[in-house]
Amino acid sequence: MKTLISVIALALALTGCTENKEPAAKAPPSATVTPAAKPVAEKSVGGDAAAGNAIAERECKGCHGLDGRGVAPGIPHLAAQRARYLLLALTEYKEVRRTHAALRELARRLTETELRNVVAYYASQPPVSAAAGAKGVQQASLLEKGKSLAAGCAKCHGEDGNSRTPGTPSLAGQQPHYLVTAIQEYHRGDRRTAAMKSMLRDASRLELESLALYYASRAPAQRPAPAFGDPAAGEPLTAMCGGCHGPGGVSRDAATPSLAGQDPQYLVRSIKAYRTSRQHWGMQRYVAGLSDKDIENITAFYVVQKSQPADTVPSSARDLAAKCDRCHDTEDSAKMVVPILRGQDKDYLVMALRAYRDDKRESTTMHKMSIIYSNAIIDDIASYYASQQRDKR
């Protein structure tokens, strides 16, 4: 699995609107906000911030406030956002390239001049301060979060995820999505192990993903040949297995388990389970044609193969953000028409990146860049940016 170094470009959306009313000739004096002197963002779209104030009062303040602060979680902050980006977002709503129905209607009703004016107004507002209580907080790294949960697993699976108990699987180097799925299968009773059924039952999906990422980053130990089976005889029998589990049993797919270096008793038991209780169409068909001796030989081959960590996990959200900032936090960012991420609402950032990852928001590039990110990683980087102070670059 590739090292997680993709640049994240979280595109922000404008949300919320009210019923259409007749344009006000002039905003009330108390609502008028004087724009910053010669703001670069305002100049770039040619709008009139004073005129935009009236539009914001009429159409936008119910969700975004007159100061550009989202009034509820999941609503993006617009204050001090790049005007060219805000204009692009509204234009995409107008062209039905974004899905918020109310905003599509609002963008359709406003003229080009009105769009530029309201964008200039919000771009000229002072940046929203970082969320109360989040500013300056030292965030635990992804590995630290997972390691704290792994303490409860050490008795059976080993402190480093390398099991030393016969019949208990090693977790070190295991593919993360597979590990989360396996834990959930134990909880549902799809896998019949009483001890595992109760373990981590109260853990959230994000906590399970952090645990899985921790184990994925651990180095698997090399195992000696088991007391049964013939590795040489087992190798040709793994030709079908390699298509999913990778050459030598080292998987490159986050949802498919690695078999290399696994505990031999556990591996034999798991393969045979596809004859009876475990459900997987391809595995059931293949295992049905294997004898017990074949399974032992396949197991012997995989046990002696050298495994490796499934992934390189960034030590902190700051490491990931350093990659994002190459596009989102430079002097040339405005030329690229990308949003400022610092100080943005966390819930909105989570929703936006998940939408790109799941291909529910239009951007082929962003989909490809974000598809490798789990919810835990998305949550971590969103928390980091929400805690940072925004500037006007």
C-alpha positions as CSV (number, residue, x, y, z in Angstrom):
1,M,0.0,0.0,0.0
2,K,1.4,3.3,-0.9
3,T,2.7,5.7,1.7
4,L,0.1,8.2,2.7
5,I,1.5,11.3,1.1
6,S,-1.3,12.4,-1.1
7,V,-2.1,16.1,-1.2
8,I,-5.6,16.8,0.1
9,A,-7.6,19.5,-1.6
10,L,-10.8,19.9,0.4
11,A,-13.2,22.0,-1.7
12,L,-15.6,24.0,0.5
13,A,-19.3,24.6,-0.3
14,L,-21.5,27.5,0.5
15,T,-24.7,26.4,2.3
16,G,-28.0,27.8,3.4
17,C,-30.3,30.4,2.0
18,T,-33.7,32.0,2.6
19,E,-36.8,32.8,0.5
20,N,-36.2,35.3,-2.3
21,K,-37.2,38.9,-1.4
22,E,-37.1,42.2,-3.3
23,P,-33.5,43.6,-3.2
24,A,-33.0,46.2,-0.5
25,A,-31.9,49.6,-1.7
26,K,-29.5,50.0,1.2
27,A,-28.6,47.7,4.1
28,P,-29.4,49.0,7.6
29,P,-26.5,51.0,9.1
30,S,-26.1,48.5,11.9
31,A,-25.6,45.7,9.4
32,T,-23.0,47.4,7.3
33,V,-19.5,46.1,7.6
34,T,-16.6,48.1,6.2
35,P,-14.4,45.9,4.0
36,A,-10.7,45.6,4.6
37,A,-8.6,48.1,2.7
38,K,-7.9,46.9,-0.8
39,P,-8.3,43.2,-0.1
40,V,-6.6,41.1,-2.8
41,A,-9.5,38.6,-2.8
42,E,-12.1,41.3,-3.4
43,K,-10.2,42.9,-6.2
44,S,-9.8,39.5,-7.9
45,V,-13.5,39.2,-8.6
46,G,-14.3,42.8,-9.1
47,G,-17.2,42.8,-6.6
48,D,-18.6,45.6,-4.3
49,A,-18.4,44.5,-0.7
50,A,-20.8,47.2,0.5
51,A,-23.5,46.0,-2.0
52,G,-22.7,42.4,-1.0
53,N,-23.5,43.2,2.6
54,A,-27.2,43.8,1.6
55,I,-27.3,40.5,-0.2
56,A,-25.7,38.7,2.8
57,E,-28.3,40.3,5.1
58,R,-31.1,39.2,2.9
59,E,-30.0,35.7,1.7
60,C,-27.1,34.3,3.7
61,K,-27.0,35.3,7.3
62,G,-29.4,32.6,8.5
63,C,-26.7,30.0,7.9
64,H,-23.4,31.9,7.5
65,G,-24.1,34.9,9.7
66,L,-23.1,38.4,8.7
67,D,-19.6,37.8,10.0
68,G,-19.2,34.7,7.8
69,R,-19.2,32.2,10.6
70,G,-21.2,29.1,10.0
71,V,-24.0,29.0,12.6
72,A,-24.0,25.3,13.2
73,P,-21.6,22.3,12.8
74,G,-21.3,21.3,9.1
75,I,-21.8,24.8,7.8
76,P,-18.6,26.3,6.4
77,H,-17.1,29.6,7.5
78,L,-17.0,32.1,4.6
79,A,-15.2,34.9,6.3
80,A,-11.7,35.7,4.8
81,Q,-12.1,32.9,2.3
82,R,-10.6,33.4,-1.1
83,A,-13.1,35.3,-3.3
84,R,-12.1,33.5,-6.5
85,Y,-12.8,30.2,-4.8
86,L,-16.2,31.4,-3.4
87,L,-17.2,32.6,-6.8
88,L,-16.2,29.3,-8.3
89,A,-18.3,27.4,-5.7
90,L,-21.4,29.5,-6.4
91,T,-20.9,29.2,-10.1
92,E,-20.8,25.4,-9.8
93,Y,-24.1,25.5,-7.9
94,K,-25.6,27.7,-10.6
95,E,-24.4,25.2,-13.2
96,V,-25.9,22.2,-11.2
97,R,-22.4,20.8,-10.6
98,R,-22.9,20.8,-6.8
99,T,-25.9,19.1,-5.2
100,H,-27.3,21.5,-2.5
101,A,-30.8,22.2,-3.8
102,A,-31.4,25.5,-2.0
103,L,-28.0,26.9,-3.0
104,R,-28.6,25.9,-6.6
105,E,-31.8,28.0,-6.5
106,L,-30.1,30.9,-4.8
107,A,-27.2,30.9,-7.3
108,R,-29.7,30.7,-10.2
109,R,-31.6,33.7,-8.9
110,L,-28.7,36.0,-8.3
111,T,-27.1,37.9,-11.2
112,E,-23.4,37.7,-12.0
113,T,-22.9,41.1,-10.4
114,E,-24.8,40.0,-7.2
115,L,-22.7,36.9,-7.0
116,R,-19.5,38.8,-7.2
117,N,-20.7,41.4,-4.7
118,V,-21.7,38.8,-2.0
119,V,-18.4,37.0,-2.5
120,A,-16.4,40.2,-2.2
121,Y,-18.3,40.9,1.1
122,Y,-17.6,37.6,2.8
123,A,-14.0,37.6,1.5
124,S,-13.4,41.0,3.1
125,Q,-14.6,39.9,6.6
126,P,-12.0,39.2,9.4
127,P,-11.0,35.5,9.7
128,V,-13.0,33.4,12.1
129,S,-11.1,32.5,15.2
130,A,-10.2,28.9,15.8
131,A,-12.8,26.8,17.6
132,A,-13.0,27.5,21.3
133,G,-10.9,25.0,23.2
134,A,-9.3,23.6,20.1
135,K,-6.7,26.3,19.5
136,G,-3.3,25.3,20.5
137,V,-4.4,21.8,21.7
138,Q,-1.7,19.1,21.2
139,Q,-3.4,16.4,19.2
140,A,-2.5,12.8,19.8
141,S,-1.0,11.1,16.8
142,L,-2.8,8.4,14.9
143,L,-0.3,5.8,16.3
144,E,-0.8,7.1,19.8
145,K,-4.5,6.7,19.6
146,G,-4.3,3.2,18.2
147,K,-1.6,2.2,20.7
148,S,-3.7,3.1,23.6
149,L,-6.4,0.7,22.4
150,A,-3.9,-2.0,21.5
151,A,-3.0,-2.3,25.2
152,G,-6.1,-4.3,25.8
153,C,-5.1,-6.7,23.0
154,A,-1.5,-7.4,24.1
155,K,-2.3,-10.3,26.4
156,C,-3.3,-12.5,23.4
157,H,-1.9,-10.8,20.3
158,G,1.4,-9.6,21.8
159,E,2.5,-6.1,22.7
160,D,3.7,-5.4,19.2
161,G,1.0,-7.3,17.5
162,N,3.2,-10.4,17.0
163,S,1.3,-13.3,18.7
164,R,3.3,-15.8,20.7
165,T,0.2,-17.9,21.7
166,P,-0.4,-20.8,19.4
167,G,-3.8,-20.5,17.6
168,T,-3.9,-16.7,18.1
169,P,-3.3,-14.6,15.0
170,S,-0.6,-12.0,14.7
171,L,-1.9,-8.5,13.9
172,A,1.4,-6.8,13.1
173,G,1.5,-5.6,9.5
174,Q,-2.1,-6.6,8.9
175,Q,-4.1,-4.7,6.4
176,P,-6.2,-2.0,8.2
177,H,-9.6,-2.2,6.5
178,Y,-9.5,-6.0,6.8
179,L,-8.8,-5.8,10.5
180,V,-11.7,-3.4,11.2
181,T,-14.0,-5.7,9.2
182,A,-12.8,-8.8,11.1
183,I,-13.4,-7.1,14.5
184,Q,-17.0,-6.2,13.4
185,E,-17.6,-9.8,12.2
186,Y,-16.7,-11.0,15.7
187,H,-19.2,-8.5,17.2
188,R,-22.0,-9.7,14.9
189,G,-21.2,-13.3,15.7
190,D,-20.2,-14.1,12.1
191,R,-17.0,-15.4,13.6
192,R,-17.5,-17.6,16.6
193,T,-14.9,-16.6,19.2
194,A,-16.5,-15.7,22.5
195,A,-13.6,-13.6,23.8
196,M,-13.4,-11.5,20.7
197,K,-17.1,-11.0,20.5
198,S,-17.0,-8.8,23.6
199,M,-13.6,-7.1,23.0
200,L,-13.8,-3.5,21.8
201,R,-17.6,-3.7,21.5
202,D,-18.0,-0.2,22.7
203,A,-15.3,1.2,20.5
204,S,-16.4,3.6,17.7
205,R,-15.5,3.1,14.1
206,L,-12.9,5.8,14.3
207,E,-11.3,4.1,17.3
208,L,-11.2,0.8,15.5
209,E,-9.6,2.4,12.5
210,S,-6.9,4.0,14.7
211,L,-6.2,0.6,16.2
212,A,-6.0,-1.0,12.8
213,L,-3.6,1.7,11.5
214,Y,-1.4,1.2,14.5
215,Y,-1.1,-2.6,13.9
216,A,-0.7,-2.0,10.1
217,S,2.4,0.0,10.9
218,R,4.0,-2.6,13.1
219,A,6.8,-4.9,11.7
220,P,5.8,-8.6,11.5
221,A,8.2,-11.0,13.1
222,Q,9.7,-13.8,11.0
223,R,8.3,-17.3,12.0
224,P,10.0,-20.7,11.8
225,A,8.5,-23.5,9.8
226,P,5.6,-25.2,11.5
227,A,5.7,-28.8,12.7
228,F,3.3,-29.8,10.0
229,G,3.1,-29.3,6.2
230,D,5.7,-28.9,3.4
231,P,6.3,-25.3,2.2
232,A,7.7,-26.5,-1.1
233,A,4.6,-28.5,-1.8
234,G,2.4,-25.7,-0.7
235,E,3.8,-23.0,-3.0
236,P,2.2,-24.2,-6.3
237,L,-1.1,-24.5,-4.5
238,T,-1.0,-20.8,-3.7
239,A,-1.2,-19.7,-7.3
240,M,-4.9,-18.8,-6.9
241,C,-4.3,-17.2,-3.5
242,G,-1.7,-14.8,-4.9
243,G,-4.3,-13.0,-7.0
244,C,-5.9,-11.5,-3.9
245,H,-3.4,-12.0,-1.1
246,G,-0.4,-10.9,-3.0
247,P,2.9,-12.6,-3.9
248,G,4.2,-14.5,-0.9
249,G,1.1,-13.7,1.0
250,V,1.9,-9.9,1.4
251,S,-1.3,-8.2,0.5
252,R,-1.4,-4.8,-1.3
253,D,-5.1,-4.3,-0.8
254,A,-6.2,-2.6,2.5
255,A,-9.3,-4.9,2.6
256,T,-7.5,-8.2,1.9
257,P,-5.5,-9.8,4.7
258,S,-1.8,-10.6,4.5
259,L,-1.0,-14.3,5.2
260,A,2.8,-14.2,5.3
261,G,4.2,-14.9,8.7
262,Q,0.8,-15.7,10.2
263,D,0.3,-18.2,13.1
264,P,0.1,-21.7,11.6
265,Q,-2.7,-23.1,13.8
266,Y,-4.8,-20.0,13.2
267,L,-4.3,-20.1,9.5
268,V,-5.3,-23.7,9.2
269,R,-8.4,-23.1,11.3
270,S,-9.4,-20.1,9.2
271,I,-9.0,-21.8,5.9
272,K,-11.0,-24.8,7.0
273,A,-13.7,-22.5,8.4
274,Y,-14.7,-21.6,4.8
275,R,-16.0,-25.2,4.5
276,T,-18.5,-24.6,7.2
277,S,-19.2,-21.2,8.8
278,R,-17.3,-18.4,7.1
279,Q,-18.9,-16.8,4.1
280,H,-16.9,-15.8,1.0
281,W,-17.9,-17.1,-2.4
282,G,-14.4,-17.3,-3.9
283,M,-12.8,-18.8,-0.9
284,Q,-15.6,-21.3,-0.4
285,R,-15.2,-22.6,-4.0
286,Y,-11.4,-22.9,-3.8
287,V,-11.2,-24.5,-0.3
288,A,-13.8,-27.1,-1.3
289,G,-11.3,-28.7,-3.6
290,L,-8.5,-28.8,-1.1
291,S,-7.6,-31.8,1.1
292,D,-6.5,-31.3,4.7
293,K,-2.9,-32.1,3.6
294,D,-3.2,-29.4,0.9
295,I,-4.3,-26.8,3.5
296,E,-1.4,-27.8,5.8
297,N,1.1,-27.4,2.9
298,I,-0.4,-24.0,1.9
299,T,-0.2,-22.9,5.5
300,A,3.4,-24.1,5.9
301,F,4.4,-22.0,2.8
302,Y,2.8,-18.8,4.0
303,V,4.1,-19.1,7.6
304,V,7.7,-19.0,6.5
305,Q,7.3,-16.1,4.1
306,K,8.7,-12.7,5.2
307,S,6.0,-10.2,5.8
308,Q,6.2,-6.4,6.1
309,P,4.2,-3.5,7.6
310,A,1.0,-2.9,5.5
311,D,1.3,0.8,5.6
312,T,3.4,3.8,6.7
313,V,1.2,5.9,8.9
314,P,2.0,9.6,9.3
315,S,3.0,10.4,12.9
316,S,0.5,13.2,13.1
317,A,-2.1,15.2,11.3
318,R,0.5,18.0,11.0
319,D,2.5,15.7,8.8
320,L,-0.4,15.2,6.5
321,A,-1.3,18.9,6.5
322,A,2.2,19.8,5.4
323,K,1.4,18.0,2.1
324,C,-1.9,19.8,1.8
325,D,-0.4,23.2,2.5
326,R,1.7,22.9,-0.7
327,C,-1.5,23.9,-2.5
328,H,-3.7,25.4,0.2
329,D,-1.3,27.6,2.2
330,T,1.1,29.3,-0.2
331,E,1.2,32.8,-1.7
332,D,0.2,31.3,-5.1
333,S,-2.9,29.4,-3.7
334,A,-5.3,32.1,-4.8
335,K,-4.1,31.6,-8.4
336,M,-5.0,27.9,-8.1
337,V,-8.6,28.8,-7.0
338,V,-8.4,26.5,-3.9
339,P,-9.9,27.2,-0.5
340,I,-8.2,28.1,2.7
341,L,-8.5,25.2,5.2
342,R,-7.2,26.7,8.4
343,G,-9.9,27.6,10.9
344,Q,-12.7,25.9,8.8
345,D,-15.5,24.1,10.5
346,K,-14.4,20.5,11.4
347,D,-17.6,18.8,10.5
348,Y,-17.7,20.5,7.2
349,L,-14.2,19.4,6.4
350,V,-15.0,15.8,7.3
351,M,-18.1,15.9,5.1
352,A,-16.3,17.4,2.1
353,L,-13.4,15.0,2.1
354,R,-15.6,12.0,2.6
355,A,-17.7,13.2,-0.3
356,Y,-14.6,13.4,-2.5
357,R,-13.3,10.0,-1.4
358,D,-16.6,8.3,-2.0
359,D,-16.9,10.0,-5.4
360,K,-20.0,11.9,-4.4
361,R,-18.6,15.3,-5.2
362,E,-17.3,16.3,-8.6
363,S,-13.5,16.1,-8.9
364,T,-11.8,13.1,-10.4
365,T,-8.4,14.4,-9.1
366,M,-9.7,14.8,-5.6
367,H,-11.3,11.3,-5.6
368,K,-8.1,9.7,-6.7
369,M,-6.1,11.6,-4.0
370,S,-8.4,10.9,-1.1
371,I,-9.6,7.4,-1.8
372,I,-6.9,5.9,0.4
373,Y,-8.0,7.8,3.5
374,S,-9.9,6.1,6.2
375,N,-12.5,8.0,8.3
376,A,-10.0,8.1,11.2
377,I,-7.4,9.9,9.0
378,I,-10.0,12.3,7.6
379,D,-11.2,13.1,11.2
380,D,-7.7,13.7,12.3
381,I,-6.7,16.1,9.6
382,A,-10.1,17.9,9.8
383,S,-9.5,18.4,13.6
384,Y,-6.1,19.8,12.9
385,Y,-7.2,22.4,10.4
386,A,-10.2,23.4,12.5
387,S,-7.8,24.2,15.4
388,Q,-5.6,26.5,13.2
389,Q,-6.0,30.2,12.9
390,R,-7.1,31.3,9.4
391,D,-5.4,34.1,7.5
392,K,-6.3,35.9,4.3
393,R,-3.8,34.3,2.0
